[in-house]
Amino acid sequence: MSFEEYKQGVLALNCEDNTEWINKVTCWIDKEPGYNIYIFQVIVEGENDLEKYYETITAAIATEFQINLKKTIEKWNIYLVFECKKRISEELKQKIEQDKYSTRKMVWDSLNEKELGDKDYIKDRLLYLYIDAKSPVEEIPLLEKVKSIDFNLYRAIENTDKDINTQIAIYLGGDLNGQKD
């Protein structure tokens, strides 16, 4: 897998209509075996720029870039990530992220200088699942877990020498001989 800047992505969007925002866009490509994932990263100043540009950028990606992709998997694996230092209202975030037209959209706000526009940050946050292997995982034996959840069930199944009918009778309130109390 290779993650790198994809200048052709931005060049495809570069036309007279898009000059107001084209310099805010970077395109990344993640090369997977047999297909590519495209990520358009847009750095905006704040909520006003985000609201002003998101629809036109989305439309440009759809009509100037996405339409030229040949593989269906690539057409459906385009991400549009808006990054901003300032906080963005939840209402605007939801509006953008729920918009299903053309790309999968995300709004990342309250970013620091190191995160904003950083290749590794976008790659790690978007494409990698991090599991902290150092943190201990408490393994509880299944029988102990059953005991903590349902003591009657635990009592019924703790002794595996009993046949299933006796175990069920115990669980339903019988004694060790399968007789009702």
C-alpha positions as CSV (number, residue, x, y, z in Angstrom):
1,M,0.0,0.0,0.0
2,S,1.3,3.4,-0.9
3,F,-0.1,6.8,0.3
4,E,1.1,9.9,-1.6
5,E,0.1,13.2,-3.1
6,Y,-1.9,12.9,-6.3
7,K,-1.4,16.1,-8.2
8,Q,-3.6,14.9,-11.1
9,G,-6.6,15.0,-8.7
10,V,-6.3,18.7,-8.1
11,L,-5.4,19.4,-11.8
12,A,-8.7,17.7,-12.8
13,L,-10.5,20.4,-10.8
14,N,-8.4,23.3,-11.9
15,C,-10.7,25.5,-14.1
16,E,-11.7,29.1,-14.1
17,D,-14.8,28.5,-12.0
18,N,-12.8,27.0,-9.2
19,T,-10.0,29.5,-8.8
20,E,-11.5,30.9,-5.5
21,W,-10.9,27.6,-3.6
22,I,-8.5,25.4,-5.7
23,N,-5.4,26.4,-3.6
24,K,-7.2,25.0,-0.5
25,V,-7.3,21.5,-2.0
26,T,-4.8,18.7,-1.9
27,C,-5.5,15.2,-3.3
28,W,-4.0,12.0,-1.9
29,I,-4.0,8.6,-3.4
30,D,-3.9,5.4,-1.4
31,K,-2.8,2.6,-3.7
32,E,-4.4,-0.7,-2.8
33,P,-4.0,-4.0,-4.7
34,G,-6.2,-3.6,-7.7
35,Y,-7.7,-0.2,-7.0
36,N,-7.1,3.3,-5.5
37,I,-8.7,5.3,-2.8
38,Y,-8.7,9.1,-3.4
39,I,-8.8,11.6,-0.6
40,F,-9.4,15.3,-1.3
41,Q,-8.3,17.4,1.7
42,V,-9.6,20.9,2.0
43,I,-8.2,23.3,4.5
44,V,-10.7,26.0,5.4
45,E,-10.5,29.1,7.7
46,G,-13.8,28.6,9.4
47,E,-17.4,27.8,9.2
48,N,-18.2,30.5,6.6
49,D,-15.6,29.1,4.2
50,L,-16.8,25.6,4.8
51,E,-20.4,26.5,4.1
52,K,-19.4,28.6,1.1
53,Y,-17.3,26.0,-0.6
54,Y,-18.4,22.5,0.3
55,E,-21.1,22.1,-2.4
56,T,-19.0,23.5,-5.2
57,I,-16.0,21.4,-4.3
58,T,-18.2,18.3,-4.1
59,A,-19.8,19.1,-7.5
60,A,-16.4,19.7,-9.1
61,I,-15.1,16.4,-7.8
62,A,-18.1,14.6,-9.2
63,T,-18.1,16.3,-12.6
64,E,-14.4,16.8,-13.2
65,F,-12.8,13.8,-11.4
66,Q,-15.1,11.0,-10.4
67,I,-16.8,10.8,-13.8
68,N,-13.5,9.9,-15.4
69,L,-12.7,6.9,-13.1
70,K,-13.2,3.5,-14.7
71,K,-13.5,1.2,-11.7
72,T,-16.7,1.2,-9.7
73,I,-14.8,0.6,-6.5
74,E,-12.8,3.7,-7.1
75,K,-15.8,5.8,-7.9
76,W,-17.3,4.8,-4.5
77,N,-14.1,5.3,-2.5
78,I,-13.5,9.0,-2.8
79,Y,-13.2,10.9,0.5
80,L,-13.6,14.7,0.9
81,V,-12.1,15.8,4.2
82,F,-12.5,19.4,5.4
83,E,-10.0,20.5,8.0
84,C,-10.3,23.5,10.2
85,K,-8.5,25.0,13.2
86,K,-11.7,26.5,14.5
87,R,-14.7,24.7,15.9
88,I,-17.5,23.9,13.5
89,S,-21.1,23.7,14.6
90,E,-22.5,20.2,14.9
91,E,-25.4,21.3,12.7
92,L,-23.1,22.2,9.8
93,K,-21.0,19.1,10.3
94,Q,-24.0,16.8,10.2
95,K,-25.4,18.6,7.1
96,I,-22.1,18.0,5.2
97,E,-21.3,14.5,6.5
98,Q,-24.9,13.3,5.8
99,D,-24.7,14.6,2.2
100,K,-24.4,11.5,0.1
101,Y,-23.7,13.2,-3.3
102,S,-20.5,12.1,-4.9
103,T,-18.1,11.5,-2.0
104,R,-17.9,10.5,1.6
105,K,-17.5,13.7,3.5
106,M,-15.9,14.4,6.8
107,V,-15.4,17.6,8.8
108,W,-12.5,17.7,11.2
109,D,-12.4,20.8,13.4
110,S,-10.4,22.1,16.3
111,L,-7.1,20.9,14.7
112,N,-3.8,22.1,15.9
113,E,-1.0,23.4,13.5
114,K,0.7,20.0,13.4
115,E,-2.5,18.1,12.4
116,L,-3.8,20.7,9.9
117,G,-2.8,19.6,6.4
118,D,-0.4,16.9,7.6
119,K,-0.1,13.8,5.4
120,D,0.5,11.3,8.2
121,Y,-2.4,12.7,10.3
122,I,-4.9,12.4,7.5
123,K,-3.7,8.9,6.5
124,D,-3.7,7.6,10.1
125,R,-7.0,9.1,11.0
126,L,-8.8,8.0,7.9
127,L,-7.3,4.7,6.9
128,Y,-5.8,3.0,10.0
129,L,-7.4,1.4,13.0
130,Y,-5.1,1.7,15.9
131,I,-5.3,-0.9,18.7
132,D,-3.2,-0.4,21.7
133,A,-1.6,-3.8,22.1
134,K,0.2,-2.8,25.2
135,S,-3.0,-2.3,27.3
136,P,-3.8,-5.5,29.1
137,V,-7.0,-7.2,28.1
138,E,-8.6,-8.8,31.1
139,E,-9.6,-12.3,30.2
140,I,-12.4,-13.7,32.3
141,P,-13.2,-17.4,31.9
142,L,-16.6,-17.8,30.4
143,L,-18.0,-19.7,33.4
144,E,-17.0,-16.8,35.7
145,K,-18.7,-14.4,33.3
146,V,-21.9,-16.4,33.4
147,K,-21.7,-16.5,37.2
148,S,-21.5,-12.7,37.4
149,I,-24.5,-12.3,35.0
150,D,-26.8,-15.2,36.0
151,F,-26.0,-17.1,39.1
152,N,-28.8,-19.6,38.6
153,L,-27.5,-20.5,35.1
154,Y,-24.0,-20.8,36.5
155,R,-25.3,-23.2,39.2
156,A,-27.0,-25.3,36.6
157,I,-24.0,-25.7,34.3
158,E,-21.0,-25.6,36.7
159,N,-21.1,-29.3,37.2
160,T,-20.7,-30.9,33.8
161,D,-21.1,-34.4,35.2
162,K,-24.9,-33.9,35.1
163,D,-27.0,-34.7,32.1
164,I,-28.6,-31.8,30.2
165,N,-32.1,-32.6,31.7
166,T,-30.7,-32.3,35.2
167,Q,-28.9,-29.1,34.3
168,I,-32.1,-27.6,32.9
169,A,-34.1,-28.7,35.9
170,I,-31.6,-27.0,38.2
171,Y,-31.7,-23.8,36.1
172,L,-35.5,-23.8,36.3
173,G,-35.4,-24.1,40.1
174,G,-35.0,-27.7,40.8
175,D,-32.4,-29.3,43.1
176,L,-29.3,-31.3,42.2
177,N,-31.5,-34.3,41.6
178,G,-33.6,-32.4,39.1
179,Q,-36.5,-32.3,41.5
180,K,-38.5,-29.1,42.2
181,D,-37.8,-27.4,45.5
